[in-house]
Amino acid sequence: MAGAQEAGGAEPTADGTLSATERKALLKRAVVNLTREERARVRSRGEFDALLVRGSTVDHRLHFVVLIMLVALALGASQVVTAGPGLVAALAVPCLYVLFWLFLALTGGEELERISVDEQGRIGGVKSGRDRETQGDFTRVAIPLALIAFSGWITVGLIHDIAIPPPPNCDAPTTREHPDACLSIPNLAVLAQATLPPQRSASAPVVPTAPPDAATPVGSLSPAAGAAPVASPGASPQPGEGAFSVEVTKVLERMVRSFQLVIALVVLLASIWFLRRMLTGRWVGFIRPVQHRLSDE
């Protein structure tokens, strides 16, 4: 409470001063008002003054120990994954924790407020230390800035790839019959049929096959016996069969990039709009703007 206000409910004497009991009652009422809903806690209290605390100090020793443990676990995990990117992926968690620690160091800390009641019943307060609302202000600015940077980078990359498309990502093998095969999409119906057990129709009669007569000469067999077997409907397709060509693959990739560009632009414009309202002192739903203090309400 930065300013001073007249005491309510207390009757001053002829010379304009209050008794000690009335001053203590005013102080008690002010402390209850400032500490309700865990908005602050009382560190010390005198007859006519009190020291309130908001927030908490940052335990840098604890964060340093946690960081050392995370780095040790990352190095141990990188020994299991012998590949080069394994160490980089394992150190991602300690790097993120360093950013979290830096955020607490910049915005954390205690805010002290000493309130007192003078003889005229005026309640005054003096604040010192870290402003408790700094953490909220930093968060409401840092998050949209990170989204703007990330979505802007994605937007620039997508625009470049749409204007100057890179070579298509082909995964289908090319053959003499299909030299332009590029993108192969699995046929879900064929995959489902391949996983089902073969079923025999109940109406189709079972024709017993007699073993060939041993006395029958080989040359007397029917010509159809040496013919190639007819492919069944569930047979696997040949390499390159049913795959998209290079030109069709480029069109599909351009459509996917266009859809991703729309999403990235929506995130970018929404983040810019949110940040602008936060910096200009306008609410966004229930989110209060920067520099708006709860004590001002």
Secondary structure, DSSP 8 states (H G I E B T S, - for coil): --S-B--SS----TTS---HHHHHHHHHHHHHHHHGGGS-EEEEE-SSEEEEEEEE---HHHHHHHHHHHHHHHHHHHHHS-SHHHHHHHTHHHHHHHHHHHHHHHH-EEEEEEEEE-TT--EEEEEEES-TTHHHHHHHHHHHHHHHHHHHHHHHHHHHHHHS-------S---SS-TTEEE----HHHHHHHHS-----SSS---------TTS-GGGS-GGGGS-----TT----TTTT-EEHHHHHHHHHHHHHHHHHHHHHHHHHHHHHHHHHHTT--BTTB--TT--GGG-
